[in-house]
Amino acid sequence: MEEESAKLPFEGTAEGILLFVKGAPGSRKNEIRGVTNGALKVCCTQVPEKGKANKAILEILVKSLRLKKSQISLVAGETDSNKKFLITNLEVAELQSRIESAASEKNAAS
């Protein structure tokens, strides 16, 4: 497990933080499953049609990472399971802490 989290699922840029997400639409639950292959795995119950899954993943990220909707936007991967979200007005260390907190909440509930 330590090896998986060694590669952080984000990188700092001049605009903000790029968060790498692996979307898993059509799942049983809406949840963050942790870091896998350098991306934050986000599962949603919505199907991948007409942007429904993207919207659901965005909502999960907002809720789980305690973000404002104005702080996060999809910048790449609209029709792909590998997505990039831009997060603004947040420090890298704070995002790391929130990701760890969201992942540990999921593990505690399992």
N, C-alpha and C positions, 0 to 999 in steps of 0.2 A: 504493500500500500504506500509506503514512503516513497518508493521509486516513482509511482504515478504522480504524486503531488510535487515531486522535485521540479517538474516543468510547469511553471505557472501558466494558467490559462488566459493570460493577458499581457499586454505590453504598453508602456507609457509612450505617448506621442505628444506633439505640440498642441493638438486639439483636445486631448484628454486621454482616456485609457481605452484601448481596443480590447474587448473581451471576446475570446474565442469560445464559441458554443457549438456543441453537437446536439442538434435537435432530434428528438425521438417522438414524432407525432403518432397518434393512435395508441398511446400507452393506457394502462389502467388508471394511473394517477397523475395529477399535476405535481411535479416535484423536481428538485435538483438532486441528481444521483451522485454527484461528486465529480472529481477530475479524472478524465480518461484520455490518454494519448494527447495531452496538452490542450484539452478543451473541456469546458464545463458541460457535463451532460445534463440536459434539461428535457424532462419527459412531460408531454401534455396529452390530454385525452382528445383533443381536436384532430380532425383529419387534415392532411396537407392540400387543401383546395381553396383557391381564392383568398389566400393570405390568412385563413383562419388559424392555422397552427402558428404562424409567425406572431400574430396578435396574442395568442395564448402564451407563447414562450415569453414575449415581452412582459405580459402581466405577471407571470411567475417570477421573472427576474426583478421586477419592480417590488413585488411583495416580499420575496425571500431576501433580497439584498437591501431592503429598506431605502429604495431610491424614489425620487420624484419622476413622474412620467417625462418631464421636460429634461431630465438628466441623461436619458438613454434613448438611442435610436439605432435601428438596423442599418448598417452601411454596406454589407456584402452578404450574399448567400440567400437572397430572397426565395429562390427556387431550389436551393440545395440544403442538405441537412447540416453542412458545415457553414456556420454563420459568424459574422463579426458584428458586434454591437459597440458603438462608441458611447462611453460614459464620461460625462463632463462634471466639473465642480466636485471632484472627489479625489483624495490622495490615494496613491497606490497601496500604501500600508493599510488604510481603512478598508479598501475593497478586499484585500487579502483577508483581513479579519472577518469581514461580513461573509465572504465565501466559506471560510472555515466554520463560522457559526451556523450558516445555513446547512452545510453538509453534516455537521454534528447533530443538529436538530433532527434531520432526516434519519440518521443512524440511531438516535435515541428513541425515535418513534417506531422503528422496525422491530 
